[in-house]
Amino acid sequence: RKPKKHGGAKRAQRASSNVFSMFEQTQIQEFKEAFTLIDQNRDGFIDQEDLKDTYASLGKLNVKDRELEEMLKEASGPINFTMFLNLFGEKLHGTDPEETILNAFKMFDPEAKGSIHKDELQNLLMTQADKFTAEEVKQMFASSNIDAAGNLDYKSLCYIITHGEEE
């Protein structure tokens, strides 16, 4: 058996050219929109400043440089759109959509209460990325478990999103 020559480089090249076949066209478009939102300085790459600005635009101002460096280290090089897709491809391959949605909610629940106030959620949904309409938010709230104080139980909402409503 002969040792393979530069198999790793070829495999990495194949993986990056294949990444577009992992997703449907609509998903690639959504990733492109997300990439563009994060690439705040529009230079075609996501860097530490872009991440810091993105967090700031979401109201999270105290993100430590160390945390941002850790995020950027997940990529094997500069994060252009293809690398961005690759990172998501690796993350999403074999992940549970319910867990993915839960993790997104947890970003807005620093005290890990398992709930988010409906007003805060409505504001986020209607002002960020793919903005929800008031009607879409109303429909979501109608199938959500909201307590008297206005806190929405996002764990049960994640279940409904991924499994459908119980009859």
N, CA, C and O atoms as a DFTB+ gen file, in Angstrom:
668 C
 N C O
     1  1       0.824      -1.206       0.000
     2  2       0.000       0.000       0.000
     3  2       0.856       1.252       0.000
     4  3       1.650       1.471       0.914
     5  1       0.694       2.064      -1.015
     6  2       1.471       3.298      -1.097
     7  2       0.790       4.384      -0.275
     8  3      -0.438       4.465      -0.243
     9  1       1.591       5.225       0.394
    10  2       0.978       6.360       1.113
    11  2       0.375       7.341       0.102
    12  3       0.965       7.622      -0.941
    13  1      -0.782       7.841       0.428
    14  2      -1.441       8.795      -0.478
    15  2      -0.725      10.138      -0.408
    16  3      -0.283      10.578       0.652
    17  1      -0.627      10.762      -1.556
    18  2      -0.014      12.091      -1.612
    19  2      -1.112      13.137      -1.596
    20  3      -2.148      12.978      -2.242
    21  1      -0.883      14.183      -0.869
    22  2      -1.797      15.335      -0.713
    23  2      -3.279      14.991      -0.839
    24  3      -4.021      15.676      -1.543
    25  1      -3.702      13.947      -0.168
    26  2      -5.115      13.576      -0.151
    27  2      -5.946      14.571       0.646
    28  3      -7.104      14.834       0.320
    29  1      -5.344      15.118       1.693
    30  2      -6.060      16.059       2.557
    31  2      -6.465      17.318       1.830
    32  3      -7.592      17.796       1.967
    33  1      -5.530      17.858       1.045
    34  2      -5.818      19.094       0.308
    35  2      -6.925      18.861      -0.709
    36  3      -7.837      19.675      -0.852
    37  1      -6.831      17.730      -1.417
    38  2      -7.868      17.390      -2.410
    39  2      -9.226      17.240      -1.735
    40  3     -10.242      17.717      -2.243
    41  1      -9.229      16.562      -0.566
    42  2     -10.475      16.327       0.149
    43  2     -11.073      17.665       0.599
    44  3     -12.283      17.872       0.501
    45  1     -10.225      18.567       1.091
    46  2     -10.703      19.880       1.538
    47  2     -11.273      20.664       0.358
    48  3     -12.298      21.337       0.475
    49  1     -10.589      20.562      -0.779
    50  2     -11.061      21.253      -1.982
    51  2     -12.418      20.688      -2.412
    52  3     -13.330      21.440      -2.757
    53  1     -12.542      19.353      -2.388
    54  2     -13.786      18.688      -2.766
    55  2     -14.907      19.092      -1.817
    56  3     -16.033      19.351      -2.242
    57  1     -14.585      19.141      -0.525
    58  2     -15.600      19.485       0.484
    59  2     -16.138      20.890       0.247
    60  3     -17.343      21.123       0.339
    61  1     -15.237      21.831      -0.062
    62  2     -15.717      23.201      -0.240
    63  2     -16.506      23.346      -1.541
    64  3     -17.453      24.130      -1.593
    65  1     -16.137      22.608      -2.594
    66  2     -16.907      22.740      -3.828
    67  2     -18.238      21.997      -3.715
    68  3     -19.195      22.330      -4.413
    69  1     -18.301      21.009      -2.854
    70  2     -19.514      20.220      -2.639
    71  2     -20.522      20.901      -1.733
    72  3     -21.695      20.529      -1.718
    73  1     -20.078      21.889      -0.982
    74  2     -20.931      22.471       0.055
    75  2     -22.234      23.016      -0.533
    76  3     -23.272      22.978       0.128
    77  1     -22.189      23.516      -1.754
    78  2     -23.397      24.082      -2.364
    79  2     -24.435      23.002      -2.679
    80  3     -25.628      23.286      -2.782
    81  1     -23.967      21.764      -2.831
    82  2     -24.915      20.680      -3.114
    83  2     -25.569      20.149      -1.829
    84  3     -26.525      19.376      -1.892
    85  1     -25.051      20.566      -0.663
    86  2     -25.622      20.112       0.611
    87  2     -26.933      20.821       0.938
    88  3     -27.741      20.329       1.726
    89  1     -27.130      21.987       0.319
    90  2     -28.287      22.814       0.655
    91  2     -29.154      23.056      -0.571
    92  3     -28.684      22.976      -1.706
    93  1     -30.410      23.350      -0.330
    94  2     -31.303      23.727      -1.417
    95  2     -31.033      25.191      -1.750
    96  3     -30.466      25.928      -0.943
    97  1     -31.444      25.600      -2.942
    98  2     -31.198      26.962      -3.401
    99  2     -31.771      28.003      -2.435
   100  3     -31.140      29.029      -2.179
   101  1     -32.962      27.739      -1.900
   102  2     -33.578      28.704      -0.975
   103  2     -32.759      28.811       0.309
   104  3     -32.637      29.897       0.876
   105  1     -32.193      27.687       0.774
   106  2     -31.365      27.717       1.981
   107  2     -30.092      28.523       1.725
   108  3     -29.670      29.320       2.563
   109  1     -29.485      28.306       0.550
   110  2     -28.262      29.033       0.211
   111  2     -28.559      30.536       0.196
   112  3     -27.752      31.340       0.662
   113  1     -29.724      30.907      -0.343
   114  2     -30.122      32.312      -0.379
   115  2     -30.259      32.870       1.048
   116  3     -29.825      33.988       1.327
   117  1     -30.864      32.085       1.943
   118  2     -31.017      32.522       3.332
   119  2     -29.664      32.658       4.021
   120  3     -29.446      33.603       4.778
   121  1     -28.754      31.718       3.761
   122  2     -27.400      31.814       4.327
   123  2     -26.691      33.049       3.784
   124  3     -25.957      33.721       4.509
   125  1     -26.913      33.344       2.502
   126  2     -26.286      34.523       1.881
   127  2     -26.790      35.792       2.573
   128  3     -26.013      36.709       2.840
   129  1     -28.099      35.842       2.862
   130  2     -28.658      37.003       3.563
   131  2     -28.060      37.120       4.961
   132  3     -27.718      38.216       5.407
   133  1     -27.936      35.987       5.650
   134  2     -27.349      35.992       6.995
   135  2     -25.896      36.445       6.929
   136  3     -25.451      37.253       7.745
   137  1     -25.154      35.917       5.947
   138  2     -23.749      36.285       5.774
   139  2     -23.630      37.792       5.563
   140  3     -22.781      38.449       6.165
   141  1     -24.493      38.330       4.700
   142  2     -24.468      39.760       4.387
   143  2     -24.799      40.595       5.621
   144  3     -24.221      41.663       5.825
   145  1     -25.729      40.107       6.445
   146  2     -26.057      40.812       7.688
   147  2     -24.865      40.858       8.631
   148  3     -24.606      41.882       9.263
   149  1     -24.138      39.744       8.725
   150  2     -23.005      39.658       9.653
   151  2     -21.781      40.400       9.111
   152  3     -21.028      40.998       9.879
   153  1     -21.580      40.364       7.790
   154  2     -20.436      41.032       7.164
   155  2     -20.703      42.533       7.125
   156  3     -20.960      43.110       6.068
   157  1     -20.636      43.155       8.315
   158  2     -21.049      44.543       8.476
   159  2     -20.261      45.530       7.612
   160  3     -20.817      46.519       7.134
   161  1     -18.951      45.259       7.408
   162  2     -18.157      46.199       6.608
   163  2     -18.149      45.849       5.122
   164  3     -17.460      46.496       4.333
   165  1     -18.922      44.818       4.738
   166  2     -19.140      44.437       3.335
   167  2     -17.847      44.155       2.568
   168  3     -17.739      44.499       1.391
   169  1     -16.859      43.525       3.234
   170  2     -15.609      43.219       2.524
   171  2     -15.570      41.776       2.021
   172  3     -14.558      41.334       1.478
   173  1     -16.678      41.038       2.201
   174  2     -16.721      39.663       1.709
   175  2     -16.189      38.637       2.695
   176  3     -16.174      37.442       2.399
   177  1     -15.750      39.091       3.870
   178  2     -15.239      38.200       4.911
   179  2     -15.842      38.577       6.253
   180  3     -16.098      39.751       6.522
   181  1     -16.069      37.570       7.096
   182  2     -16.544      37.838       8.458
   183  2     -15.332      37.824       9.375
   184  3     -14.625      36.821       9.474
   185  1     -15.099      38.952      10.046
   186  2     -13.978      39.041      10.982
   187  2     -14.485      39.440      12.365
   188  3     -15.690      39.556      12.587
   189  1     -13.561      39.646      13.277
   190  2     -13.910      39.924      14.675
   191  2     -14.770      41.187      14.808
   192  3     -15.732      41.206      15.576
   193  1     -14.421      42.241      14.060
   194  2     -15.208      43.480      14.113
   195  2     -16.639      43.246      13.638
   196  3     -17.590      43.766      14.223
   197  1     -16.785      42.452      12.561
   198  2     -18.125      42.146      12.045
   199  2     -18.949      41.448      13.121
   200  3     -20.115      41.783      13.329
   201  1     -18.341      40.473      13.807
   202  2     -19.070      39.743      14.850
   203  2     -19.467      40.684      15.983
   204  3     -20.594      40.640      16.475
   205  1     -18.525      41.535      16.392
   206  2     -18.789      42.482      17.483
   207  2     -19.948      43.412      17.099
   208  3     -20.848      43.658      17.903
   209  1     -19.914      43.924      15.862
   210  2     -20.977      44.829      15.387
   211  2     -22.320      44.116      15.296
   212  3     -23.362      44.694      15.604
   213  1     -22.288      42.842      14.866
   214  2     -23.526      42.065      14.763
   215  2     -24.140      41.866      16.140
   216  3     -25.341      42.059      16.325
   217  1     -23.311      41.480      17.106
   218  2     -23.816      41.319      18.469
   219  2     -24.372      42.644      18.990
   220  3     -25.422      42.664      19.633
   221  1     -23.685      43.737      18.720
   222  2     -24.149      45.054      19.173
   223  2     -25.512      45.370      18.564
   224  3     -26.387      45.907      19.244
   225  1     -25.695      45.039      17.282
   226  2     -26.975      45.332      16.621
   227  2     -28.106      44.485      17.218
   228  3     -29.280      44.832      17.090
   229  1     -27.744      43.373      17.870
   230  2     -28.743      42.531      18.530
   231  2     -28.885      42.907      20.011
   232  3     -29.604      42.246      20.760
   233  1     -28.195      43.968      20.419
   234  2     -28.317      44.460      21.786
   235  2     -27.354      43.816      22.761
   236  3     -27.447      44.064      23.963
   237  1     -26.435      42.998      22.284
   238  2     -25.467      42.354      23.183
   239  2     -24.137      43.084      23.034
   240  3     -23.403      42.873      22.068
   241  1     -23.839      43.940      23.998
   242  2     -22.683      44.834      23.862
   243  2     -21.432      44.342      24.580
   244  3     -20.330      44.803      24.284
   245  1     -21.589      43.412      25.520
   246  2     -20.446      43.018      26.358
   247  2     -19.808      41.700      25.930
   248  3     -19.411      40.903      26.780
   249  1     -19.703      41.462      24.625
   250  2     -19.082      40.227      24.135
   251  2     -17.572      40.379      24.238
   252  3     -17.005      41.356      23.748
   253  1     -16.932      39.425      24.868
   254  2     -15.483      39.493      25.064
   255  2     -14.750      39.106      23.782
   256  3     -15.202      38.240      23.032
   257  1     -13.610      39.762      23.541
   258  2     -12.789      39.468      22.357
   259  2     -12.422      37.989      22.318
   260  3     -12.383      37.380      21.249
   261  1     -12.153      37.414      23.498
   262  2     -11.782      36.002      23.578
   263  2     -12.901      35.118      22.995
   264  3     -12.627      34.158      22.274
   265  1     -14.158      35.452      23.315
   266  2     -15.300      34.683      22.794
   267  2     -15.369      34.787      21.267
   268  3     -15.630      33.801      20.577
   269  1     -15.133      35.990      20.757
   270  2     -15.172      36.207      19.306
   271  2     -14.042      35.431      18.629
   272  3     -14.240      34.837      17.568
   273  1     -12.847      35.437      19.250
   274  2     -11.710      34.690      18.698
   275  2     -12.031      33.203      18.636
   276  3     -11.706      32.529      17.658
   277  1     -12.685      32.687      19.706
   278  2     -13.063      31.262      19.730
   279  2     -13.996      30.931      18.567
   280  3     -13.842      29.903      17.907
   281  1     -14.961      31.812      18.327
   282  2     -15.906      31.594      17.223
   283  2     -15.167      31.540      15.888
   284  3     -15.413      30.661      15.063
   285  1     -14.265      32.486      15.692
   286  2     -13.541      32.566      14.420
   287  2     -12.597      31.370      14.233
   288  3     -12.309      30.968      13.106
   289  1     -12.122      30.808      15.350
   290  2     -11.203      29.663      15.276
   291  2     -11.871      28.409      14.737
   292  3     -11.189      27.479      14.308
   293  1     -13.209      28.374      14.756
   294  2     -13.921      27.202      14.239
   295  2     -13.697      27.035      12.739
   296  3     -13.848      25.938      12.202
   297  1     -13.339      28.117      12.071
   298  2     -13.064      28.045      10.634
   299  2     -11.585      27.757      10.421
   300  3     -10.742      28.160      11.223
   301  1     -11.274      27.053       9.330
   302  2      -9.877      26.708       9.066
   303  2      -9.144      27.835       8.333
   304  3      -7.975      27.690       7.975
   305  1      -9.821      28.935       8.115
   306  2      -9.199      30.071       7.438
   307  2     -10.146      31.250       7.462
   308  3     -11.133      31.244       8.197
   309  1      -9.848      32.279       6.650
   310  2     -10.743      33.445       6.606
   311  2     -12.162      33.005       6.231
   312  3     -12.340      32.084       5.433
   313  1     -13.163      33.665       6.806
   314  2     -14.543      33.239       6.580
   315  2     -15.170      34.050       5.449
   316  3     -15.714      35.134       5.657
   317  1     -15.073      33.481       4.235
   318  2     -15.817      34.040       3.117
   319  2     -17.137      33.265       3.045
   320  3     -17.410      32.451       3.928
   321  1     -17.950      33.493       2.032
   322  2     -19.270      32.849       2.003
   323  2     -19.173      31.327       1.919
   324  3     -19.949      30.624       2.566
   325  1     -18.232      30.812       1.129
   326  2     -18.091      29.355       0.999
   327  2     -17.702      28.725       2.339
   328  3     -18.232      27.683       2.722
   329  1     -16.770      29.372       3.043
   330  2     -16.358      28.876       4.362
   331  2     -17.550      28.931       5.333
   332  3     -17.757      28.013       6.127
   333  1     -18.318      30.006       5.257
   334  2     -19.508      30.188       6.085
   335  2     -20.478      29.022       5.863
   336  3     -20.987      28.436       6.818
   337  1     -20.725      28.695       4.591
   338  2     -21.604      27.561       4.262
   339  2     -21.027      26.247       4.797
   340  3     -21.753      25.411       5.335
   341  1     -19.713      26.082       4.640
   342  2     -19.052      24.876       5.147
   343  2     -19.266      24.715       6.653
   344  3     -19.575      23.625       7.136
   345  1     -19.093      25.827       7.389
   346  2     -19.274      25.784       8.845
   347  2     -20.697      25.353       9.187
   348  3     -20.908      24.529      10.077
   349  1     -21.666      25.913       8.477
   350  2     -23.055      25.525       8.741
   351  2     -23.320      24.102       8.309
   352  3     -24.065      23.378       8.970
   353  1     -22.718      23.692       7.207
   354  2     -22.878      22.319       6.736
   355  2     -22.407      21.336       7.796
   356  3     -23.081      20.348       8.087
   357  1     -21.220      21.623       8.381
   358  2     -20.681      20.753       9.436
   359  2     -21.601      20.768      10.651
   360  3     -21.892      19.721      11.230
   361  1     -22.057      21.956      11.032
   362  2     -22.903      22.097      12.228
   363  2     -24.267      21.430      12.035
   364  3     -24.776      20.761      12.935
   365  1     -24.846      21.621      10.855
   366  2     -26.206      21.148      10.627
   367  2     -26.272      19.677      10.256
   368  3     -27.318      19.043      10.392
   369  1     -25.153      19.134       9.789
   370  2     -25.137      17.727       9.394
   371  2     -25.372      16.860      10.630
   372  3     -24.510      16.764      11.504
   373  1     -26.529      16.239      10.692
   374  2     -26.828      15.370      11.821
   375  2     -27.232      16.103      13.086
   376  3     -27.210      15.505      14.162
   377  1     -27.601      17.379      13.000
   378  2     -28.064      18.058      14.208
   379  2     -29.582      17.977      14.278
   380  3     -30.273      17.815      13.273
   381  1     -30.054      18.092      15.469
   382  2     -31.478      18.046      15.749
   383  2     -32.033      19.462      15.585
   384  3     -31.597      20.376      16.285
   385  1     -32.995      19.658      14.666
   386  2     -33.516      21.013      14.479
   387  2     -34.106      21.596      15.761
   388  3     -34.021      22.801      15.998
   389  1     -34.707      20.733      16.589
   390  2     -35.290      21.225      17.841
   391  2     -34.189      21.803      18.740
   392  3     -34.360      22.856      19.354
   393  1     -33.063      21.094      18.801
   394  2     -31.931      21.560      19.616
   395  2     -31.366      22.868      19.065
   396  3     -30.984      23.757      19.826
   397  1     -31.317      22.979      17.740
   398  2     -30.817      24.191      17.094
   399  2     -31.696      25.389      17.458
   400  3     -31.189      26.458      17.798
   401  1     -33.001      25.204      17.386
   402  2     -33.939      26.289      17.708
   403  2     -33.850      26.638      19.195
   404  3     -33.854      27.812      19.565
   405  1     -33.769      25.609      20.044
   406  2     -33.629      25.842      21.488
   407  2     -32.390      26.680      21.783
   408  3     -32.439      27.623      22.574
   409  1     -31.273      26.323      21.135
   410  2     -30.026      27.063      21.358
   411  2     -30.157      28.525      20.940
   412  3     -29.571      29.406      21.568
   413  1     -30.920      28.783      19.888
   414  2     -31.147      30.161      19.458
   415  2     -31.919      30.925      20.535
   416  3     -31.576      32.062      20.858
   417  1     -32.961      30.300      21.090
   418  2     -33.725      30.950      22.159
   419  2     -32.867      31.190      23.394
   420  3     -33.001      32.221      24.053
   421  1     -31.989      30.249      23.708
   422  2     -31.155      30.360      24.907
   423  2     -30.256      31.593      24.871
   424  3     -29.867      32.109      25.919
   425  1     -29.923      32.072      23.658
   426  2     -29.110      33.296      23.536
   427  2     -29.827      34.491      24.168
   428  3     -29.193      35.434      24.641
   429  1     -31.155      34.432      24.165
   430  2     -31.938      35.555      24.694
   431  2     -32.496      35.246      26.083
   432  3     -33.409      35.916      26.566
   433  1     -31.932      34.226      26.706
   434  2     -32.377      33.801      28.041
   435  2     -31.148      33.579      28.926
   436  3     -30.855      32.452      29.323
   437  1     -30.422      34.682      29.234
   438  2     -29.162      34.532      29.975
   439  2     -29.326      33.877      31.353
   440  3     -28.388      33.260      31.857
   441  1     -30.505      34.006      31.960
   442  2     -30.716      33.385      33.287
   443  2     -31.248      31.960      33.183
   444  3     -31.561      31.343      34.200
   445  1     -31.353      31.432      31.964
   446  2     -31.804      30.053      31.705
   447  2     -33.124      29.734      32.406
   448  3     -33.265      28.698      33.055
   449  1     -34.092      30.650      32.261
   450  2     -35.413      30.446      32.866
   451  2     -36.291      29.535      32.011
   452  3     -37.281      28.984      32.493
   453  1     -35.921      29.381      30.737
   454  2     -36.732      28.559      29.843
   455  2     -37.860      29.346      29.209
   456  3     -38.745      28.786      28.562
   457  1     -37.814      30.665      29.407
   458  2     -38.855      31.499      28.811
   459  2     -38.256      32.831      28.369
   460  3     -37.173      33.233      28.796
   461  1     -39.007      33.494      27.499
   462  2     -38.626      34.829      27.032
   463  2     -39.917      35.646      27.053
   464  3     -40.984      35.132      26.717
   465  1     -39.822      36.924      27.448
   466  2     -41.036      37.739      27.495
   467  2     -41.547      37.957      26.074
   468  3     -40.774      38.247      25.161
   469  1     -42.865      37.811      25.900
   470  2     -43.446      37.878      24.553
   471  2     -43.161      39.216      23.865
   472  3     -42.993      39.254      22.646
   473  1     -43.106      40.307      24.624
   474  2     -42.822      41.620      24.016
   475  2     -41.405      41.658      23.436
   476  3     -41.182      42.196      22.352
   477  1     -40.449      41.080      24.177
   478  2     -39.062      41.044      23.699
   479  2     -38.971      40.183      22.438
   480  3     -38.319      40.560      21.464
   481  1     -39.638      39.016      22.468
   482  2     -39.617      38.123      21.315
   483  2     -40.271      38.794      20.110
   484  3     -39.747      38.725      18.998
   485  1     -41.408      39.439      20.329
   486  2     -42.108      40.124      19.235
   487  2     -41.204      41.195      18.626
   488  3     -41.130      41.325      17.404
   489  1     -40.523      41.952      19.467
   490  2     -39.615      42.992      18.979
   491  2     -38.505      42.380      18.128
   492  3     -38.210      42.875      17.040
   493  1     -37.887      41.300      18.623
   494  2     -36.815      40.633      17.872
   495  2     -37.329      40.121      16.519
   496  3     -36.697      40.334      15.484
   497  1     -38.471      39.451      16.544
   498  2     -39.005      38.842      15.320
   499  2     -39.419      39.884      14.285
   500  3     -39.341      39.631      13.083
   501  1     -39.853      41.039      14.741
   502  2     -40.361      42.041      13.804
   503  2     -39.295      43.049      13.366
   504  3     -39.545      43.862      12.477
   505  1     -38.097      43.003      13.989
   506  2     -37.075      43.997      13.631
   507  2     -35.786      43.394      13.083
   508  3     -34.962      44.126      12.536
   509  1     -35.584      42.081      13.213
   510  2     -34.314      41.472      12.793
   511  2     -34.510      40.527      11.605
   512  3     -35.566      39.914      11.454
   513  1     -33.476      40.419      10.765
   514  2     -33.379      39.458       9.655
   515  2     -34.684      39.336       8.864
   516  3     -35.196      40.341       8.372
   517  1     -35.234      38.111       8.731
   518  2     -36.497      37.912       8.015
   519  2     -37.632      38.381       8.908
   520  3     -38.193      37.600       9.676
   521  1     -37.965      39.659       8.805
   522  2     -38.925      40.260       9.732
   523  2     -40.301      39.600       9.641
   524  3     -40.844      39.396       8.556
   525  1     -40.844      39.274      10.807
   526  2     -42.197      38.717      10.888
   527  2     -43.198      39.866      10.775
   528  3     -42.893      41.004      11.131
   529  1     -44.391      39.554      10.278
   530  2     -45.476      40.533      10.295
   531  2     -46.179      40.390      11.650
   532  3     -45.988      39.401      12.357
   533  1     -46.994      41.393      12.001
   534  2     -47.749      41.334      13.254
   535  2     -48.653      40.102      13.247
   536  3     -48.854      39.466      14.282
   537  1     -49.201      39.769      12.068
   538  2     -50.091      38.608      11.950
   539  2     -49.329      37.305      12.210
   540  3     -49.847      36.414      12.884
   541  1     -48.111      37.186      11.686
   542  2     -47.296      35.981      11.910
   543  2     -46.962      35.815      13.393
   544  3     -46.992      34.707      13.929
   545  1     -46.644      36.934      14.044
   546  2     -46.345      36.877      15.484
   547  2     -47.597      36.466      16.254
   548  3     -47.523      35.661      17.183
   549  1     -48.746      37.020      15.866
   550  2     -50.019      36.695      16.519
   551  2     -50.310      35.195      16.398
   552  3     -50.714      34.553      17.367
   553  1     -50.101      34.646      15.197
   554  2     -50.329      33.212      14.979
   555  2     -49.402      32.373      15.863
   556  3     -49.826      31.377      16.450
   557  1     -48.137      32.784      15.951
   558  2     -47.185      32.040      16.768
   559  2     -47.593      32.090      18.242
   560  3     -47.565      31.076      18.940
   561  1     -47.969      33.276      18.702
   562  2     -48.381      33.408      20.100
   563  2     -49.638      32.585      20.398
   564  3     -49.799      32.071      21.505
   565  1     -50.524      32.462      19.410
   566  2     -51.764      31.706      19.600
   567  2     -51.479      30.234      19.915
   568  3     -52.238      29.594      20.644
   569  1     -50.394      29.707      19.369
   570  2     -50.071      28.299      19.640
   571  2     -48.970      28.162      20.693
   572  3     -48.407      27.083      20.875
   573  1     -48.667      29.266      21.385
   574  2     -47.603      29.240      22.400
   575  2     -48.176      29.195      23.806
   576  3     -49.319      29.579      24.054
   577  1     -47.346      28.716      24.710
   578  2     -47.699      28.655      26.123
   579  2     -47.152      29.923      26.789
   580  3     -45.950      30.033      27.031
   581  1     -48.047      30.883      27.084
   582  2     -47.633      32.163      27.673
   583  2     -48.297      32.311      29.044
   584  3     -49.514      32.179      29.169
   585  1     -47.482      32.588      30.075
   586  2     -48.036      32.715      31.433
   587  2     -48.641      34.109      31.654
   588  3     -48.564      34.974      30.782
   589  1     -49.237      34.311      32.818
   590  2     -49.935      35.555      33.138
   591  2     -49.005      36.772      33.071
   592  3     -49.453      37.879      32.773
   593  1     -47.714      36.569      33.348
   594  2     -46.751      37.677      33.326
   595  2     -46.266      37.998      31.909
   596  3     -45.503      38.943      31.709
   597  1     -46.721      37.196      30.915
   598  2     -46.329      37.456      29.533
   599  2     -45.079      36.716      29.090
   600  3     -44.509      37.023      28.044
   601  1     -44.646      35.729      29.894
   602  2     -43.458      34.949      29.527
   603  2     -43.849      33.747      28.684
   604  3     -44.744      32.980      29.038
   605  1     -43.156      33.600      27.560
   606  2     -43.440      32.522      26.636
   607  2     -42.489      31.352      26.910
   608  3     -41.273      31.535      26.973
   609  1     -43.047      30.166      27.070
   610  2     -42.260      28.948      27.291
   611  2     -41.698      28.507      25.942
   612  3     -42.399      27.885      25.144
   613  1     -40.413      28.838      25.690
   614  2     -39.878      28.549      24.359
   615  2     -39.572      27.077      24.126
   616  3     -39.454      26.652      22.977
   617  1     -39.439      26.285      25.195
   618  2     -39.202      24.848      24.988
   619  2     -40.423      24.194      24.337
   620  3     -40.288      23.390      23.414
   621  1     -41.614      24.545      24.827
   622  2     -42.812      23.964      24.210
   623  2     -43.021      24.522      22.805
   624  3     -43.519      23.820      21.925
   625  1     -42.639      25.796      22.589
   626  2     -42.752      26.376      21.252
   627  2     -41.810      25.642      20.280
   628  3     -42.190      25.374      19.140
   629  1     -40.599      25.320      20.720
   630  2     -39.653      24.571      19.871
   631  2     -40.243      23.220      19.483
   632  3     -40.104      22.770      18.346
   633  1     -40.897      22.587      20.436
   634  2     -41.510      21.280      20.156
   635  2     -42.577      21.440      19.066
   636  3     -42.641      20.648      18.126
   637  1     -43.409      22.474      19.207
   638  2     -44.473      22.718      18.225
   639  2     -43.885      23.017      16.849
   640  3     -44.380      22.526      15.835
   641  1     -42.818      23.831      16.820
   642  2     -42.183      24.189      15.545
   643  2     -41.647      22.944      14.842
   644  3     -41.788      22.812      13.626
   645  1     -41.038      22.036      15.591
   646  2     -40.381      20.883      14.961
   647  2     -41.271      19.648      14.822
   648  3     -41.015      18.801      13.966
   649  1     -42.316      19.530      15.653
   650  2     -43.165      18.331      15.606
   651  2     -44.607      18.611      15.199
   652  3     -45.371      17.684      14.931
   653  1     -44.978      19.881      15.155
   654  2     -46.366      20.236      14.839
   655  2     -47.189      20.306      16.114
   656  3     -46.790      19.778      17.152
   657  1     -48.333      20.956      16.031
   658  2     -49.199      21.100      17.203
   659  2     -49.875      19.782      17.529
   660  3     -50.191      18.976      16.655
   661  1     -50.081      19.600      18.821
   662  2     -50.813      18.400      19.249
   663  2     -52.271      18.601      18.912
   664  3     -52.820      19.690      19.083
   665  1     -52.900      17.529      18.426
   666  2     -54.322      17.637      18.054
   667  2     -55.190      17.588      19.285
   668  3     -56.415      17.664      19.181
